[in-house]
Amino acid sequence: MNLMEQMMSTSYSLKGKNVLSWLDFTQSDVTQLLAQAQYVKENPHSSALSGKTLAMIFEKSSTRTRVSFEVGMVQMGGHALYLNSRDIQIGRGETIADTAKVLSGYVDAIMFRTTSHEKLKELAEHASVPVINGLCDIYHPCQALADIFTILELKGRLCGIKLVYVGDGNNVAHSLMILAAMMGMEFVIVTPKGYEPDADIVEKSQKLASLYKGSVTISHNPIEAVGAADVIYTDVWTSMGQEEEAETRLKAFEEFQVNKALFSKAKSNASFLHCLPAHRDEEVTGEVIDGPQSAVFQQAENRMHVQKAILQAVIGSW
C-alpha cells in the first residue's frame, strides 16, 4: 500500500491542531501529512483554502519560510500576510497574549518564526486558531518534514534508512531526530563534544525509535558515523543569533566538514541534504553540495509542499 492509499484508507483529522513540535504527533499523523504533500506536489493548484488567511510573524529573516508559505497559500486560493515583528505592535511592547487574541479575530492560522520556543508556546496558548512553528530556538518542524519527504522521494522508503546528521545539535537536528525516530529510521548525529543535541529530546527520540524499530545514536567520530549512510545531512555551524560564537565554532567544527573524502565513506548512492542557506567551504564543500548526489534544491522546494499539506490539515478539510 503506497502513501496515498494509506491516507485514503484512514479516517482522521488534525483540524485546529497547533504544529509546534512533532513530539505532539503520531506516526500515523506524519504518514498522512507526507501522503498529502505528495498529492499537492502533483496537483499544486486548488481552491482548498479559498477565503482562508494566514498571518506570518517574523522575528528572524527568511527566504524559504516566507516564500514557501506565501506562495503555497496563493496556490490553494488563500492569502498570506507578512508581519515583521518590528512593524507590528508586538515590537513596541504589546504582549504576545494580546497579539494572539487580536490576530485570532482576523485570520485562520498564524505562522510564527521566532527566537524563542517559550514565545511560541505563549502565542499558541492564547490564540484560538492553529499556530505553526516556522522556526524557533529548539525546533524547526516544517523543515524536518520537508527533509523526510525528500528522503522518501529519493529512497522510496523511510524505515531502515540510515540518516547521518553532521554538525551542531540545533533546532534542525532536534526536529529531524524526532521524525527519523518516529518513521523507523537509523538516525546518527555526529557532533563535536559540547555541541550535542538537547539530552531530553534525545531521550524522547530514543523512546520513539524503540517503538518503531529505528535507532538514535550520538557520535563524535565523523568517519565512523557516516559509514553505510544512505543520506548525509549538514547545517551551518553558526546559526542566526550565534554570531559572537563564530570563531569558536569554526575551530570546534573544523574536523566535521562534509567534503569529498568524508562523503566517500557513505554508500555509493548516498544523497546529500542541507536545509540552506549554506556556507560553502565551511560545513560543506562546493563539490559535495553542487555535486550530482546533492538534493538540496529538491529539498528546498519541498518546504512548500509539506507546508501546504500542514495548512490543509489544520485549517482546511480533506
C-alpha positions in Angstrom: 0.0 0.0 0.0 1.5 3.4 -1.0 1.2 6.6 1.0 -1.8 7.9 -0.9 -3.6 4.6 -0.4 -2.8 4.7 3.3 -4.2 8.2 3.6 -7.4 7.3 1.8 -7.9 4.2 4.0 -7.6 6.1 7.3 -10.2 8.5 8.7 -8.6 11.2 10.9 -8.4 14.9 11.4 -5.8 17.4 12.5 -8.1 20.3 12.1 -7.5 23.1 14.6 -4.2 21.5 15.9 -1.1 23.5 16.6 2.2 22.4 14.9 4.9 23.3 17.4 6.9 20.1 17.6 6.5 16.6 16.1 6.5 15.2 19.6 2.8 16.2 19.7 2.0 13.9 16.7 1.8 10.2 15.9 3.4 8.2 13.2 0.0 8.0 11.5 -0.3 11.8 11.5 3.1 12.2 9.9 2.3 9.5 7.3 -0.9 11.3 6.4 0.9 14.6 6.0 3.5 13.0 3.8 0.8 11.5 1.6 -0.9 14.8 1.3 2.4 16.5 0.5 2.8 14.0 -2.4 -0.7 14.8 -3.6 -0.3 18.6 -3.5 3.1 18.4 -5.2 1.4 16.5 -8.1 -1.7 18.8 -8.0 -0.3 22.2 -7.0 -3.3 24.5 -7.7 -6.6 24.2 -5.9 -9.3 26.1 -4.0 -8.6 24.0 -0.9 -8.1 27.2 1.3 -10.3 29.6 -0.6 -11.1 32.5 1.6 -8.6 31.5 4.3 -5.9 33.8 5.6 -2.5 33.0 7.2 -0.7 35.6 9.4 3.1 35.2 9.2 5.0 36.8 12.1 8.8 37.0 11.6 11.3 37.8 14.3 14.0 36.3 12.1 14.8 36.9 8.5 13.9 34.2 6.0 13.9 33.2 2.3 12.4 29.7 2.1 9.9 30.1 5.0 8.4 33.3 3.8 8.2 32.5 0.1 7.0 28.9 0.5 4.2 29.7 2.9 3.1 32.7 0.9 3.1 31.0 -2.5 1.6 27.9 -1.0 -1.4 29.9 0.3 -1.9 31.6 -3.1 -1.8 28.2 -4.9 -4.6 27.0 -2.6 -6.7 30.0 -3.1 -5.9 31.6 0.2 -3.9 34.7 1.3 -0.9 35.2 3.5 0.0 38.4 5.4 3.7 39.1 6.1 4.1 40.7 9.6 7.6 41.7 10.6 7.7 41.9 14.4 9.4 45.3 14.2 6.4 46.7 12.2 3.5 45.5 14.4 2.7 46.3 18.0 4.4 43.3 19.4 7.6 45.1 18.5 6.5 48.1 20.6 5.6 46.2 23.8 2.2 44.7 23.1 2.0 41.4 24.9 2.2 38.1 23.0 -1.1 37.1 24.5 -2.8 40.3 23.3 -1.3 39.8 19.8 -2.5 36.2 19.7 -6.1 37.2 20.7 -6.3 40.1 18.2 -4.9 38.1 15.3 -7.3 35.2 16.1 -10.1 37.5 15.3 -8.8 38.3 11.8 -7.1 35.2 10.4 -7.5 31.4 10.2 -4.0 30.4 11.3 -0.7 32.0 12.5 2.8 31.0 11.5 5.5 32.3 13.9 9.2 32.4 13.1 10.7 33.3 16.5 13.8 33.4 18.6 12.2 31.5 21.5 10.1 28.4 21.9 8.6 29.9 25.0 7.2 32.8 22.9 5.8 30.3 20.5 4.1 28.3 23.3 2.6 31.5 24.8 1.2 32.6 21.4 -0.3 29.2 20.9 -1.8 29.2 24.4 -3.7 32.4 23.8 -4.6 32.0 20.1 -7.9 30.5 19.2 -6.6 29.5 15.7 -3.9 27.0 14.8 -0.3 28.2 15.3 2.5 26.8 13.2 6.2 26.9 14.2 8.1 28.4 11.3 11.3 28.1 13.3 12.3 28.6 17.0 15.4 28.1 19.0 14.6 24.4 19.8 12.6 23.1 16.8 12.2 23.5 13.1 9.3 21.1 12.3 8.4 22.3 8.8 12.0 21.9 7.6 12.3 18.4 9.1 9.0 17.3 7.4 10.4 18.6 4.1 13.6 16.7 4.8 11.8 13.4 5.5 9.6 13.9 2.5 12.7 14.4 0.3 14.3 11.2 1.6 11.1 9.3 0.9 11.2 10.6 -2.7 14.9 9.8 -3.1 15.0 6.3 -1.5 11.4 5.1 -1.8 11.1 4.3 1.9 12.0 5.6 5.3 12.1 2.6 7.6 15.6 1.3 7.8 17.2 4.2 6.0 20.5 5.4 7.7 20.5 9.2 8.0 23.6 10.8 9.4 23.5 14.4 10.5 26.9 16.0 10.7 27.1 19.2 12.7 25.6 21.2 15.5 22.9 19.7 17.7 20.5 22.5 16.9 16.8 23.1 16.2 17.0 21.3 12.8 18.8 18.4 14.3 16.1 18.1 17.1 13.1 18.0 14.7 14.9 15.7 12.2 15.8 13.3 15.0 12.2 13.1 16.2 10.8 12.4 12.8 13.5 9.9 11.9 12.9 8.0 15.1 9.1 8.1 14.5 9.5 6.8 11.0 11.7 3.8 11.9 15.0 5.3 10.5 18.5 4.8 11.8 19.5 8.3 12.9 23.1 9.2 13.8 24.1 12.7 14.9 27.9 13.3 14.8 29.0 16.4 16.5 31.9 17.9 18.5 31.8 17.3 22.2 29.9 20.1 23.9 27.6 20.6 20.8 25.3 17.6 21.3 21.5 17.9 20.9 19.3 18.5 24.0 19.5 15.4 26.2 15.8 15.4 26.9 14.9 15.5 23.2 17.4 12.7 22.6 15.8 10.6 25.3 12.3 11.1 23.9 13.5 10.4 20.4 15.2 7.1 21.5 11.9 6.1 23.1 10.1 6.7 19.8 12.8 4.8 17.9 12.3 1.8 20.2 8.6 1.8 19.4 9.1 2.0 15.6 12.2 -0.2 15.1 14.5 2.7 14.5 17.5 4.0 16.4 19.0 7.3 17.6 22.7 7.5 18.4 25.3 10.2 19.1 28.8 10.1 17.8 31.9 12.3 17.9 33.7 10.5 15.0 32.6 11.6 11.5 34.4 8.9 9.6 32.9 6.1 11.6 29.5 7.7 11.7 28.9 8.1 8.0 29.8 4.5 7.1 27.0 2.9 5.1 24.9 6.1 5.3 22.1 6.4 2.8 21.8 10.2 3.5 24.3 12.7 4.9 22.9 16.0 6.1 24.5 19.1 7.5 23.7 22.6 8.5 25.6 25.8 9.2 27.9 25.8 12.1 26.8 29.2 13.3 23.1 30.0 13.3 21.4 33.3 13.5 21.9 34.8 16.9 25.2 32.9 17.5 27.4 35.3 15.5 29.6 36.1 18.6 30.5 32.4 18.7 31.5 32.2 15.1 35.3 32.0 15.6 35.0 29.4 18.4 32.6 27.3 16.4 34.8 27.3 13.3 37.6 25.9 15.3 35.4 23.3 17.1 33.8 22.0 13.9 36.8 22.1 11.6 37.0 18.2 11.5 33.3 17.9 10.8 33.2 19.4 7.3 31.2 17.3 4.7 33.8 17.0 1.9 34.5 14.5 -0.8 36.7 12.4 1.4 34.0 12.1 4.2 31.2 11.6 1.7 33.1 8.8 0.1 32.7 6.8 3.3 28.9 6.6 2.8 27.1 4.3 0.4 28.0 4.9 -3.2 24.4 6.1 -3.9 24.2 8.2 -0.8 22.3 11.6 -1.1 23.4 14.9 0.4 20.9 17.3 2.1 21.3 20.8 3.6 18.5 23.0 4.9 20.1 26.1 3.4 21.5 28.8 3.5 24.8 27.1 3.1 28.3 28.4 3.8 30.4 26.7 1.1 33.8 25.5 2.2 32.8 25.7 5.9 30.3 23.0 6.8 30.3 21.6 3.2 32.5 21.9 0.2 31.2 23.1 -3.2 31.9 19.8 -4.9 29.5 18.0 -2.5 26.6 20.5 -2.3 26.8 21.2 -6.0 27.6 17.6 -7.0 25.3 15.0 -8.6 24.3 13.4 -5.3 23.1 16.6 -3.7 19.3 17.1 -3.5 19.3 20.4 -1.6 17.1 22.3 -4.1 14.6 19.5 -4.3 14.6 19.6 -0.5 14.1 23.4 -0.5 11.1 23.2 -2.9 9.6 20.5 -0.8 9.2 23.0 2.1 6.2 24.5 0.2 4.6 21.1 -0.5 4.7 19.9 3.1 3.6 23.2 4.4 0.6 23.2 2.1 -0.2 19.7 3.5 0.1 21.1 7.0 -2.2 24.1 6.3 -4.8 21.9 4.6 -4.8 19.6 7.6 -5.2 22.3 10.3 -7.4 24.8 8.6 -8.9 23.0 5.6 -10.7 19.8 5.1 -9.5 16.5 3.5 
